[in-house]
């Protein structure tokens, strides 16, 4: 008999050289199930929608702040041809009609890029409008008295 330790438990049996197909399929199934669970829990569609809505809210506040600053600087005058008819912001002369159900709308866009240039670097654009000449934001002047 040889002197020393015999580590037969460290040797792998030649028949157990790898994983079986069933073991691999079970692991893949578990990973797929966890992935679906995480995807549903995170709900990326809702997250993207929330992000776009936050961007829209910030953009509307920027536009209104710029208009307010313009009115203050111009001692009460409104920028451009802003009136009581709802107009979509943009640079087109046509194709900007707003379908709001019952409100009268103008076909031409309201271009505020020049009068609001000192207050805004550029007129904000809706995240889904793809940078078209109209930007999906509309304005109208209402009187409250």
N, CA and C atoms as a LAMMPS dump frame, in Angstrom:
ITEM: TIMESTEP
0
ITEM: NUMBER OF ATOMS
435
ITEM: BOX BOUNDS ff ff ff
-5.0000000000000000e+02 5.0000000000000000e+02
-5.0000000000000000e+02 5.0000000000000000e+02
-5.0000000000000000e+02 5.0000000000000000e+02
ITEM: ATOMS id mol type element x y z
1 1 1 N 0.843 -1.168 0
2 1 2 C 0 0 0
3 1 3 C 0.891 1.233 0
4 2 1 N 0.451 2.223 -0.759
5 2 2 C 1.22 3.459 -0.884
6 2 3 C 1 4.339 0.327
7 3 1 N 2.045 5.073 0.637
8 3 2 C 1.939 6.002 1.744
9 3 3 C 1.309 7.296 1.232
10 4 1 N 0.6 7.995 2.072
11 4 2 C -0.007 9.265 1.714
12 4 3 C -1.529 9.169 1.663
13 5 1 N -2.117 10.261 1.287
14 5 2 C -3.574 10.331 1.253
15 5 3 C -4.068 9.941 -0.129
16 6 1 N -5.254 9.41 -0.119
17 6 2 C -5.87 9.012 -1.382
18 6 3 C -7.103 9.901 -1.582
19 7 1 N -7.085 10.755 -2.589
20 7 2 C -8.172 11.701 -2.83
21 7 3 C -9.083 11.201 -3.944
22 8 1 N -9.649 10.097 -3.764
23 8 2 C -10.507 9.541 -4.811
24 8 3 C -11.809 10.343 -4.951
25 9 1 N -12.222 11.021 -3.907
26 9 2 C -13.462 11.799 -3.992
27 9 3 C -13.288 13.047 -4.853
28 10 1 N -12.056 13.475 -5.137
29 10 2 C -11.834 14.626 -5.987
30 10 3 C -11.865 14.276 -7.465
31 11 1 N -11.705 13.014 -7.776
32 11 2 C -11.734 12.615 -9.177
33 11 3 C -13.166 12.538 -9.663
34 12 1 N -13.38 13.044 -10.858
35 12 2 C -14.709 12.958 -11.457
36 12 3 C -14.848 11.623 -12.157
37 13 1 N -15.98 11.088 -12.041
38 13 2 C -16.282 9.873 -12.774
39 13 3 C -16.404 10.244 -14.249
40 14 1 N -15.874 9.487 -15.111
41 14 2 C -15.883 9.802 -16.54
42 14 3 C -17.301 9.878 -17.1
43 15 1 N -18.253 9.242 -16.481
44 15 2 C -19.633 9.273 -16.953
45 15 3 C -20.314 10.586 -16.576
46 16 1 N -19.814 11.331 -15.622
47 16 2 C -20.401 12.588 -15.188
48 16 3 C -19.518 13.764 -15.597
49 17 1 N -19.141 13.816 -16.847
50 17 2 C -18.231 14.851 -17.327
51 17 3 C -18.909 16.195 -17.528
52 18 1 N -20.236 16.284 -17.617
53 18 2 C -20.916 17.556 -17.849
54 18 3 C -22.33 17.525 -17.301
55 19 1 N -23.11 18.529 -17.705
56 19 2 C -24.497 18.616 -17.273
57 19 3 C -25.379 17.834 -18.236
58 20 1 N -26.464 17.343 -17.719
59 20 2 C -27.406 16.643 -18.594
60 20 3 C -28.296 17.666 -19.274
61 21 1 N -28.964 17.243 -20.318
62 21 2 C -29.868 18.121 -21.055
63 21 3 C -30.994 18.622 -20.162
64 22 1 N -31.513 17.774 -19.317
65 22 2 C -32.596 18.156 -18.412
66 22 3 C -32.13 19.24 -17.449
67 23 1 N -30.932 19.102 -16.912
68 23 2 C -30.408 20.111 -15.995
69 23 3 C -30.256 21.458 -16.696
70 24 1 N -29.756 21.458 -17.908
71 24 2 C -29.615 22.706 -18.664
72 24 3 C -30.966 23.335 -18.967
73 25 1 N -31.931 22.527 -19.366
74 25 2 C -33.27 23.057 -19.663
75 25 3 C -33.941 23.632 -18.431
76 26 1 N -33.756 23.01 -17.286
77 26 2 C -34.343 23.522 -16.037
78 26 3 C -33.731 24.878 -15.688
79 27 1 N -32.423 25.015 -15.824
80 27 2 C -31.76 26.29 -15.534
81 27 3 C -32.236 27.37 -16.498
82 28 1 N -32.342 27.053 -17.78
83 28 2 C -32.829 28.025 -18.779
84 28 3 C -34.258 28.43 -18.462
85 29 1 N -35.096 27.498 -18.071
86 29 2 C -36.485 27.805 -17.72
87 29 3 C -36.551 28.731 -16.505
88 30 1 N -35.728 28.474 -15.515
89 30 2 C -35.718 29.334 -14.324
90 30 3 C -35.264 30.746 -14.683
91 31 1 N -34.232 30.86 -15.486
92 31 2 C -33.743 32.187 -15.899
93 31 3 C -34.798 32.915 -16.724
94 32 1 N -35.464 32.226 -17.63
95 32 2 C -36.509 32.853 -18.45
96 32 3 C -37.669 33.334 -17.582
97 33 1 N -38.064 32.514 -16.615
98 33 2 C -39.164 32.902 -15.722
99 33 3 C -38.794 34.138 -14.909
100 34 1 N -37.602 34.182 -14.382
101 34 2 C -37.162 35.359 -13.631
102 34 3 C -37.074 36.589 -14.521
103 35 1 N -36.622 36.427 -15.748
104 35 2 C -36.532 37.563 -16.682
105 35 3 C -37.904 38.139 -16.985
106 36 1 N -38.875 37.277 -17.229
107 36 2 C -40.238 37.748 -17.495
108 36 3 C -40.788 38.468 -16.276
109 37 1 N -40.54 37.932 -15.097
110 37 2 C -41.017 38.575 -13.872
111 37 3 C -40.433 39.956 -13.677
112 38 1 N -39.147 40.106 -13.919
113 38 2 C -38.491 41.414 -13.781
114 38 3 C -39.026 42.378 -14.825
115 39 1 N -39.202 41.915 -16.058
116 39 2 C -39.702 42.772 -17.131
117 39 3 C -41.097 43.299 -16.799
118 40 1 N -41.956 42.413 -16.323
119 40 2 C -43.318 42.829 -15.972
120 40 3 C -43.296 43.77 -14.777
121 41 1 N -42.442 43.508 -13.825
122 41 2 C -42.376 44.35 -12.622
123 41 3 C -41.891 45.755 -12.942
124 42 1 N -40.936 45.856 -13.844
125 42 2 C -40.398 47.174 -14.178
126 42 3 C -41.32 47.962 -15.1
127 43 1 N -42.101 47.298 -15.941
128 43 2 C -43.055 47.916 -16.85
129 43 3 C -42.432 49.082 -17.618
130 44 1 N -41.546 48.792 -18.556
131 44 2 C -40.832 49.858 -19.254
132 44 3 C -41.739 50.784 -20.059
133 45 1 N -42.854 50.29 -20.547
134 45 2 C -43.769 51.152 -21.296
135 45 3 C -44.302 52.272 -20.412
136 46 1 N -44.677 51.925 -19.212
137 46 2 C -45.175 52.93 -18.261
138 46 3 C -44.069 53.905 -17.886
139 47 1 N -42.859 53.412 -17.702
140 47 2 C -41.734 54.286 -17.356
141 47 3 C -41.446 55.278 -18.475
142 48 1 N -41.468 54.808 -19.726
143 48 2 C -41.237 55.716 -20.857
144 48 3 C -42.357 56.745 -20.978
145 49 1 N -43.592 56.307 -20.749
146 49 2 C -44.728 57.234 -20.798
147 49 3 C -44.602 58.293 -19.709
148 50 1 N -44.228 57.877 -18.51
149 50 2 C -44.035 58.834 -17.412
150 50 3 C -42.927 59.828 -17.731
151 51 1 N -41.859 59.35 -18.365
152 51 2 C -40.752 60.227 -18.742
153 51 3 C -41.196 61.256 -19.765
154 52 1 N -41.948 60.807 -20.78
155 52 2 C -42.442 61.75 -21.798
156 52 3 C -43.399 62.766 -21.19
157 53 1 N -44.26 62.334 -20.276
158 53 2 C -45.19 63.271 -19.639
159 53 3 C -44.453 64.288 -18.761
160 54 1 N -43.414 63.86 -18.093
161 54 2 C -42.618 64.797 -17.291
162 54 3 C -41.933 65.817 -18.197
163 55 1 N -41.442 65.354 -19.341
164 55 2 C -40.821 66.265 -20.311
165 55 3 C -41.843 67.266 -20.826
166 56 1 N -43.035 66.789 -21.137
167 56 2 C -44.099 67.693 -21.629
168 56 3 C -44.451 68.741 -20.578
169 57 1 N -44.572 68.329 -19.331
170 57 2 C -44.91 69.265 -18.258
171 57 3 C -43.837 70.346 -18.126
172 58 1 N -42.592 69.941 -18.155
173 58 2 C -41.488 70.894 -18.07
174 58 3 C -41.482 71.835 -19.264
175 59 1 N -41.735 71.295 -20.467
176 59 2 C -41.763 72.123 -21.673
177 59 3 C -42.889 73.154 -21.634
178 60 1 N -44.072 72.738 -21.192
179 60 2 C -45.198 73.677 -21.089
180 60 3 C -44.881 74.778 -20.085
181 61 1 N -44.286 74.41 -18.959
182 61 2 C -43.912 75.416 -17.967
183 61 3 C -42.868 76.388 -18.534
184 62 1 N -41.937 75.884 -19.331
185 62 2 C -40.924 76.752 -19.954
186 62 3 C -41.567 77.735 -20.919
187 63 1 N -42.496 77.237 -21.736
188 63 2 C -43.185 78.11 -22.699
189 63 3 C -43.982 79.182 -21.971
190 64 1 N -44.73 78.784 -20.951
191 64 2 C -45.546 79.757 -20.221
192 64 3 C -44.688 80.777 -19.47
193 65 1 N -43.571 80.344 -18.928
194 65 2 C -42.659 81.274 -18.26
195 65 3 C -42.085 82.276 -19.257
196 66 1 N -41.707 81.794 -20.451
197 66 2 C -41.169 82.688 -21.477
198 66 3 C -42.22 83.69 -21.93
199 67 1 N -43.461 83.234 -22.106
200 67 2 C -44.547 84.163 -22.496
201 67 3 C -44.778 85.187 -21.398
202 68 1 N -44.764 84.745 -20.155
203 68 2 C -44.948 85.679 -19.043
204 68 3 C -43.834 86.719 -19.007
205 69 1 N -42.601 86.271 -19.196
206 69 2 C -41.482 87.221 -19.217
207 69 3 C -41.615 88.2 -20.381
208 70 1 N -42.061 87.716 -21.526
209 70 2 C -42.274 88.588 -22.683
210 70 3 C -43.333 89.644 -22.356
211 71 1 N -44.439 89.217 -21.761
212 71 2 C -45.528 90.148 -21.418
213 71 3 C -45.033 91.21 -20.443
214 72 1 N -44.247 90.807 -19.462
215 72 2 C -43.722 91.769 -18.491
216 72 3 C -42.783 92.748 -19.181
217 73 1 N -41.87 92.231 -20.015
218 73 2 C -40.91 93.104 -20.699
219 73 3 C -41.572 94.037 -21.706
220 74 1 N -42.66 93.585 -22.313
221 74 2 C -43.353 94.39 -23.328
222 74 3 C -44.53 95.168 -22.742
223 75 1 N -44.587 95.263 -21.445
224 75 2 C -45.603 96.036 -20.726
225 75 3 C -47.023 95.645 -21.105
226 76 1 N -47.283 94.329 -21.137
227 76 2 C -48.643 93.842 -21.34
228 76 3 C -48.959 93.322 -22.727
229 77 1 N -48.103 93.503 -23.697
230 77 2 C -48.364 93.017 -25.051
231 77 3 C -48.091 91.516 -25.132
232 78 1 N -48.96 90.821 -25.891
233 78 2 C -48.781 89.386 -26.096
234 78 3 C -47.849 89.123 -27.268
235 79 1 N -47.113 88.025 -27.232
236 79 2 C -46.199 87.727 -28.337
237 79 3 C -46.932 87.25 -29.585
238 80 1 N -46.425 87.654 -30.748
239 80 2 C -46.968 87.18 -32.025
240 80 3 C -48.432 87.485 -32.186
241 81 1 N -49.122 86.591 -32.858
242 81 2 C -50.55 86.773 -33.09
243 81 3 C -51.36 85.89 -32.156
244 82 1 N -50.897 85.731 -30.932
245 82 2 C -51.609 84.919 -29.947
246 82 3 C -52.962 85.551 -29.676
247 83 1 N -54.011 84.752 -29.877
248 83 2 C -55.357 85.283 -29.689
249 83 3 C -56.264 84.256 -29.055
250 84 1 N -57.571 84.466 -29.229
251 84 2 C -58.566 83.598 -28.61
252 84 3 C -58.821 82.335 -29.415
253 85 1 N -58.208 82.197 -30.586
254 85 2 C -58.317 80.986 -31.388
255 85 3 C -57.127 80.087 -31.064
256 86 1 N -57.405 78.83 -30.763
257 86 2 C -56.319 77.913 -30.4
258 86 3 C -55.417 77.68 -31.599
259 87 1 N -54.12 77.833 -31.385
260 87 2 C -53.129 77.643 -32.437
261 87 3 C -52.025 76.724 -31.941
262 88 1 N -51.572 75.862 -32.828
263 88 2 C -50.468 74.977 -32.508
264 88 3 C -49.155 75.72 -32.745
265 89 1 N -48.21 75.532 -31.838
266 89 2 C -46.905 76.166 -32.001
267 89 3 C -46.139 75.482 -33.124
268 90 1 N -45.433 76.264 -33.911
269 90 2 C -44.634 75.717 -34.998
270 90 3 C -44.301 76.782 -36.011
271 91 1 N -43.698 76.369 -37.124
272 91 2 C -43.279 77.322 -38.147
273 91 3 C -44.027 77.152 -39.462
274 92 1 N -44.942 76.181 -39.568
275 92 2 C -45.694 75.98 -40.809
276 92 3 C -46.753 77.051 -41.001
277 93 1 N -47.053 77.335 -42.258
278 93 2 C -48.146 78.263 -42.538
279 93 3 C -49.458 77.507 -42.721
280 94 1 N -49.425 76.182 -42.792
281 94 2 C -50.643 75.372 -42.888
282 94 3 C -50.381 74.016 -42.245
283 95 1 N -51.456 73.256 -42.065
284 95 2 C -51.326 71.925 -41.493
285 95 3 C -51.233 71.883 -39.985
286 96 1 N -51.624 72.947 -39.339
287 96 2 C -51.501 73.002 -37.882
288 96 3 C -52.85 73.054 -37.172
289 97 1 N -53.905 72.666 -37.868
290 97 2 C -55.217 72.679 -37.228
291 97 3 C -55.215 71.733 -36.038
292 98 1 N -55.874 72.149 -34.968
293 98 2 C -55.933 71.366 -33.745
294 98 3 C -57.349 70.829 -33.613
295 99 1 N -57.483 69.528 -33.489
296 99 2 C -58.812 68.946 -33.323
297 99 3 C -59.065 68.736 -31.845
298 100 1 N -59.784 69.67 -31.245
299 100 2 C -60.036 69.614 -29.809
300 100 3 C -61.507 69.462 -29.487
301 101 1 N -62.317 69.218 -30.479
302 101 2 C -63.725 68.977 -30.216
303 101 3 C -64.478 70.206 -29.754
304 102 1 N -64.905 71.033 -30.667
305 102 2 C -65.722 72.182 -30.328
306 102 3 C -64.99 73.499 -30.315
307 103 1 N -63.69 73.496 -30.157
308 103 2 C -62.931 74.743 -30.166
309 103 3 C -62.613 75.134 -31.598
310 104 1 N -62.651 76.431 -31.856
311 104 2 C -62.24 76.882 -33.179
312 104 3 C -60.716 76.915 -33.215
313 105 1 N -60.141 76.414 -34.299
314 105 2 C -58.686 76.364 -34.397
315 105 3 C -58.234 77.018 -35.69
316 106 1 N -57.003 77.472 -35.693
317 106 2 C -56.418 78.084 -36.882
318 106 3 C -55.624 77.03 -37.638
319 107 1 N -55.606 77.153 -38.977
320 107 2 C -54.869 76.19 -39.803
321 107 3 C -53.375 76.478 -39.8
322 108 1 N -53.004 77.746 -39.564
323 108 2 C -51.58 78.082 -39.578
324 108 3 C -50.996 77.964 -38.172
325 109 1 N -49.714 77.668 -38.114
326 109 2 C -49.031 77.537 -36.822
327 109 3 C -48.724 78.911 -36.237
328 110 1 N -48.559 78.946 -34.952
329 110 2 C -48.163 80.161 -34.247
330 110 3 C -46.659 80.091 -34.028
331 111 1 N -45.922 80.92 -34.744
332 111 2 C -44.458 80.91 -34.657
333 111 3 C -44.019 81.916 -33.594
334 112 1 N -43.599 81.382 -32.46
335 112 2 C -43.134 82.234 -31.358
336 112 3 C -41.62 82.171 -31.193
337 113 1 N -40.93 81.563 -32.161
338 113 2 C -39.485 81.4 -32.012
339 113 3 C -38.761 82.742 -31.998
340 114 1 N -39.227 83.718 -32.769
341 114 2 C -38.568 85.026 -32.781
342 114 3 C -38.892 85.86 -31.546
343 115 1 N -40.187 86.053 -31.194
344 115 2 C -40.452 86.888 -30.02
345 115 3 C -39.951 86.287 -28.703
346 116 1 N -39.9 84.961 -28.625
347 116 2 C -39.473 84.341 -27.371
348 116 3 C -37.998 83.948 -27.367
349 117 1 N -37.275 84.329 -28.414
350 117 2 C -35.85 83.97 -28.512
351 117 3 C -35.023 84.434 -27.31
352 118 1 N -35.277 85.63 -26.753
353 118 2 C -34.48 86.019 -25.583
354 118 3 C -34.762 85.174 -24.334
355 119 1 N -35.876 84.468 -24.328
356 119 2 C -36.296 83.739 -23.133
357 119 3 C -36.151 82.225 -23.264
358 120 1 N -36.16 81.729 -24.502
359 120 2 C -36.021 80.297 -24.755
360 120 3 C -34.949 80.067 -25.808
361 121 1 N -34.103 79.094 -25.585
362 121 2 C -33.097 78.754 -26.587
363 121 3 C -33.778 78.26 -27.859
364 122 1 N -34.789 77.413 -27.705
365 122 2 C -35.614 76.953 -28.818
366 122 3 C -36.983 76.596 -28.264
367 123 1 N -37.979 76.633 -29.132
368 123 2 C -39.329 76.266 -28.705
369 123 3 C -39.346 74.759 -28.457
370 124 1 N -39.778 74.317 -27.285
371 124 2 C -39.806 72.883 -26.99
372 124 3 C -40.718 72.125 -27.948
373 125 1 N -40.372 70.863 -28.183
374 125 2 C -41.117 69.998 -29.087
375 125 3 C -41.595 68.786 -28.305
376 126 1 N -42.817 68.35 -28.583
377 126 2 C -43.353 67.162 -27.942
378 126 3 C -42.457 65.964 -28.236
379 127 1 N -42.199 65.091 -27.237
380 127 2 C -41.291 63.961 -27.451
381 127 3 C -41.719 63.009 -28.566
382 128 1 N -42.983 62.969 -28.914
383 128 2 C -43.445 62.053 -29.955
384 128 3 C -43.713 62.718 -31.296
385 129 1 N -43.488 64.034 -31.417
386 129 2 C -43.833 64.71 -32.672
387 129 3 C -42.735 64.621 -33.719
388 130 1 N -41.596 64.015 -33.391
389 130 2 C -40.502 63.769 -34.347
390 130 3 C -39.953 65.04 -34.982
391 131 1 N -39.951 66.133 -34.263
392 131 2 C -39.343 67.387 -34.717
393 131 3 C -39.939 67.897 -36.034
394 132 1 N -41.23 67.787 -36.156
395 132 2 C -41.915 68.327 -37.332
396 132 3 C -42.018 69.844 -37.211
397 133 1 N -42.41 70.539 -38.305
398 133 2 C -42.571 71.995 -38.205
399 133 3 C -43.63 72.415 -37.187
400 134 1 N -44.563 71.545 -36.866
401 134 2 C -45.48 71.825 -35.769
402 134 3 C -45.064 70.934 -34.608
403 135 1 N -45.28 71.379 -33.377
404 135 2 C -44.68 70.651 -32.256
405 135 3 C -45.671 70.023 -31.291
406 136 1 N -46.952 70.002 -31.598
407 136 2 C -47.992 69.358 -30.794
408 136 3 C -48.366 70.121 -29.527
409 137 1 N -47.786 71.299 -29.279
410 137 2 C -48.236 72.163 -28.193
411 137 3 C -49.101 73.254 -28.809
412 138 1 N -50.203 73.575 -28.144
413 138 2 C -51.063 74.628 -28.674
414 138 3 C -51.366 75.652 -27.578
415 139 1 N -51.674 76.858 -28.013
416 139 2 C -51.953 77.962 -27.095
417 139 3 C -53.228 78.685 -27.52
418 140 1 N -53.893 79.272 -26.552
419 140 2 C -54.963 80.218 -26.825
420 140 3 C -55.08 81.163 -25.646
421 141 1 N -55.568 82.357 -25.912
422 141 2 C -55.723 83.361 -24.877
423 141 3 C -57.146 83.291 -24.362
424 142 1 N -57.312 83.172 -23.054
425 142 2 C -58.633 83.174 -22.446
426 142 3 C -58.732 84.371 -21.513
427 143 1 N -59.926 84.918 -21.482
428 143 2 C -60.159 86.039 -20.582
429 143 3 C -60.876 85.523 -19.349
430 144 1 N -60.391 85.902 -18.218
431 144 2 C -61.106 85.58 -16.975
432 144 3 C -61.42 86.897 -16.302
433 145 1 N -62.653 87.135 -16.109
434 145 2 C -62.979 88.432 -15.569
435 145 3 C -64.109 88.353 -14.703
